[in-house]
Amino acid sequence: MGGNKHHIPDTDHMEIHWKLTELWSRIHDLCDLKQCDPSIQFQLKSVCQSLLNQSQDGNSLERLGRVSEEAVATAEALLILSDEKLSSYVYKEVPTHWRQLYTDSILLKVSTIFAHRGSGNGNDAIDWMEMIRLLDMALIISGAPGRGRRAAIFFLIGSIQTDCIKPSGDPQEADVRPEKRRKTSEGSNPVSTPIVINPMPTFIIAPSTEDFVKSTHNSPFVIKGYCKGWKALSTNRWQSIDYLKAVAGPGRVVPVEVGKTYAEEDWSQTIMSWGDFLNQLNDCDPDRLVYLAQYNVFNQFPQLKDDIELPEYVYCDLPPHDRPRPDVEDGVILNVWLGPAGTVSPAHVDPYYNCYGIPFITSLF
């Protein structure tokens, strides 16, 4: 996948130079990596110092030469190590320093390759889509801890998409929608509607937060039409695959579940192209459903968060006060479910209060 050959303005060169040297300085400072082995700290500090020295000696970033080769080799070795460490823990118990080492290894590798892209030494052989995939993996797998890491990831993704990936008119780079298969059976993936004996209370006008805290929260209820003012249903329509692709840009990947339900033996999880996932939503094999389930997609595509509005209910302090509370900054865990008709989440118990916004089709509880 070759890079574009257009001229990059000097102002853009200056911004890129500043962003990359800032990133290398932060990795060099070893924020939250003090618990890593001293040899790991030494390797990171050494290669980052070499990159900084080279960039500050009046040399262009494209002429990093041997320094970049050493930095990439170090990053790849540390990425393998950190990946092994992450796999040795239960996900919620992974120490922060291993998560950050995983993130910093990816950032060091991709930023160095991106800085060296104009050298002409094999630039056409660089798989830029793979570079974007790696950056997404830092968000998906480790959560990208550390000061300025998420901002650096989004900067690199945007810069690579703009400077290094061919326009979507090129069939090798575009997300091509598969030709639709003719449906052989309308009933191959039925969703039965149960008989409701005790229907939930339904409101046309949303209860006040005072009423909600006082009594309404004691039992499930429905507010009809609450989501109709969201941009996701009006100006930025989430039902538009083209819009969702445009927000992300080329090369992005997401974690998905494969199978009818996680209670079945053939259920699995995988990393999939965002474009391929969207293409399959309306043309999915009913026996092999692909489902983006209980995932904070806003962590990868922050622009989408502007398309929804959280109700004030989610910030209310509800009894019992000994009920576990989400250990996150604003006290709210935000997840998205996105899939074809017929996707199922088996009956289960959640430790937290739930508030579901259902802007499209129907969900049965």
N, C-alpha and C positions, 0 to 999 in steps of 0.2 A: 504494500500500500504506500504509494509515493506521496510525498508532501507537495503542497502547492508551491509554485515558483514565483508567486507575486512578491513585489517589494513590500517590506514591512517598514512603515514610517519610523523616523528616528525617535519620535515620542513614544511609540509602542516599544521600541528597543529599550528605551530608558526605563519604562515601567516594568518590563520583563526582567531586566537586569536587577532592579531594586527588589522586586518580589522574590526572585530566586536567591539573591544574597541574604535577604532577610530570613528566608526559610533555612538556608544552610547555617546561619548564625544561631537560629533557635535549636536546630538539631545538635549543633556543636555544644550548646549550653546544657544538654543532657537533662532537660526538664523531666522529672518523674522517672528517670532511668538510673538513679543512684543505686537501686537495688539489683541492677544487672551486674553480671560479672565484670570486674575491672578490665578484662581483655576486650569485652564488647564496647565499653565506654571508650577505651583507647582507640579502637578501630574507627568509631564514629567521629570522635574529635579529630583524629588525624586526617581522614579523607575530607571532612568538612573544612578544616583549616587549609588544606591544600587547594580546595575549590575556591575558598575566599581569597587566599593569597594570589592565585592565578587571575581571579576576576578583578582584583584591586591593583594589579600591576600594569594596568592600561591595556591588557589583552581583551579582545572581544570574547564573549562566552562561547562562541562557536569554535574557538581555537584552544579549548581546554586540553585536547590531545590525550597524553598518557594519564593525566590526572583524572579525566573522565572515565577512562577504562578501569582504573583502580577503584574509583567510587562506585561504578556499576557492579564490579565483581564483589566488592565488600557488601553492597546492598543486597545482592542476590544471596550471598552466604547467610547474612543475618535474617533475611526473609525466610529462608528454609528453617533456620533455627527457631525463630519466633513462631512460625506456623506449627512446628512440632510441640512447642511449649503450650500454645493455645489448645491443641488437640488433647493435651494431657490433663486438662481440667474440665470440670463441669462448667458450662458456659457462664453462669452467673457468678462463678467463683474465680474466674481468671484474674490474676493480679494486674493492676493498671500498668505496671512497667512492661509486661509482655505484650499487652495490647498496644501500648505506645511504640514499642520496638517494631512491631509488625507494621504499624502506620508509618513510622519514620523510615523504615527500610524501603517501603514502596515509594514514599515521597522522594527519598534520596535517589533511587534508581530512575524514576520517571523524570524528575526535574533535571538530572544530569543529562539524560538522553535528549530531553527537550532543549536544553541550553546548547547542546553540541549539534543540533539538527542542521545548522547551516554550513557545516564543515565540508559537505560533499563526500565524506567518507562513508559510503554505504547508506546514505539517508533514505534512498528509495527502498531499502530492504527493511526498514523499521516498520513493525506492525503497530501502527498508532491506535487501532481499535483495541489491541491487547493492552496498550498503555492505559486507555480509558477504563478497560475492564479491571485492571489492577487498582486504579484509584477508587473505583466503586467498591471493590473488595475491602478496601480499608474502611469504608463507611459501613459496609454490611457486616463484616466479620468482627472488627475491633471497635467500631463506633468512633474511630478517629479522635482519641483523647489527646490532650496537650494543647497548649496555647497556640492559636493561629493555624492549627493543622487542618481543620475543616475548611477554613477560608483558602488555604493553599491548595487543597484538593479541588475545590470549585474553580479556582483561578486556572489551574493546570488543565482541567477538563475543558473549560471554555476556550483556553488558548489553543489547545490541540485541535479541538473541533473547528476553530476558525482558521488556523494557520497550516494545519497538517493533513486534514482529511478532505478528499475531493468532494465537490458539490454533489448533492443527492441525485443529480441527473445521471451520474455515473452508476451503471447497474451494479458494479462491484461494491459500491459503498451504500447504496440505498437499501432501505428496508422494503423488500418486495413482498407485497401481499400474495399469499398463495392462491392459486385458482380454487374457487369454491367447489367442494365436492357436492354432488347431488345427494340430498338426504333420502335414504332408502326407507326410513321409518320415522314417522312423526312421533311415535310413542316410545322410541328407543331410550329416552331419558326423561320419563315422566316425573312431574312434581305434583304429588297429590295434595289436595287441600283438605285439611282435617276438619271434622265437625267441632265447632267451638261451643262448649257448654257454658263456660264462664268467661265471657268476653272481657277484655281489658277496658277500663274507662277511656273514653276518647274525648279530647278537647279540641275545639275549633280555635279558641283563644287560649294562649299559653298561660298557665298559672303563674302568679307572681313568685319571686324567689322566697318571699315570706311564707306564702301558703305552701310552697314546696317543702321548705324546711320544717314547717309545723306539722304537716299531715300528708301531703300528696306523695312524698317519697316512700311512704310505707308499703306501697304496692305498685306494680308496673302500670304505666299508662301511656297513651299515644297522643301526640299533638299533630293533628293533620295539617299538612301544608307548611310546616315549620321551615323546611329547607328551600321553599320556592324562591326566596330572595337571594340565595347563594349565587355567586358568579358561576359556579360549577354547572348551574342549570340555565344560565342566561348568556352573559357575554363570553365566558370561557367554558364552553360546553364540554364536560367530561365524556359525553357520549360521542364526541368527535375523536376518532383515533388519530387523525392528523394533528389535532391540537395537542394531545397528550405526547405524541412523538416530538412535536416542535418544542415543547417545554423542555424535554430532556436533551434533545440533540442526538446525533449518531453515536453508536458505540456503547450505550449504557446497558447495564445488566441489573437484574433483580432476582431475589430468592423466591422461588415458587414451590407450591406443593403439587404433586402429580398423583392423581387417583381420586376416586369418588369421595373417600373419607379416610382420615388418618387411623381409623379403627380397622381398616382392611389390610391384608398382608401385602398387597402389591403397592401400597402407598409409599411414596418417596419424596424427597426434597432435592431440588437442583437449582443451579444458577442459570438463568435464561436471558437472552436478549430481550430488552424492554419492547423493541419493535416486534419481534417474533411473538412475544406474549400477547401484545395487543391485537396482532393479526389473527390469533387463534380464538379470541373471545367469542366471535360470532360463528366460528366454524371449527369447533373442538370435538374431537372424538369422544362420544358420551361414555366410553369405557375407560378413557384416559384423560379425565378433566385436568386442566391446568389452572391453578387457583393462587392468587396473591392473597394470603390469609394472615390476619392479625399482624400486620407489618407497618411500621412507621415510614411510609413512602415519602413523607415530607422531609425526612432526614436526608434523602437523596435528591429530591426535587422540591426545594423550599418554595419555589414560585407557586406550586399548587396549593400551599396553605392559605394563600391570599384568596382562594376561590371558595373557601368555606368560612363559616362563622360559628364559633363555639358558644353554646348557650351558657348563661350565667350559672345555671344549675351545677355545672361541673366544678365550680369553685366554692360551693357551699359546704359548710362544716356540718356533717350529718352524724347523728348517733347511730350505733353505739360508738363512743369515742375510743374504745379499745380495739376497734376494727382496724386491720392493717391499712396503712396509707402508702401510696406510691412514693418510692424514694427517688423522686425526680424534682427538678428545680421549681416548677410551678405547681407540683402536686397532681398533674394530669398526664396520664399515659395516653398517647394519641396513636391509634392504629387504623389501618384501612383494609377493607376486604374488597377484592375486585376479581370477579370471575364470571364464567358463563352460567346460564340457567342450569339448575340442578345441583349446584355445589352444596355440600352438606357439612355442617359442624356437629358432631355427635353431642348428645346431652352431657353437660359438665357443670362444674361449680367454679365460679370466679371468686377470688379473694376480695375484689374491689367492687364498688358500685359501678354500674354500667350505664352509659348514655349513648344510644345508637342514633346516628343520622342516616336515613335511608332515602337518598335522593332519586334513585332509579329502581324500577321494577318493584318486586315484592320480596320481603323476607318473612318467613314463618318461624315463630318462636314457640 
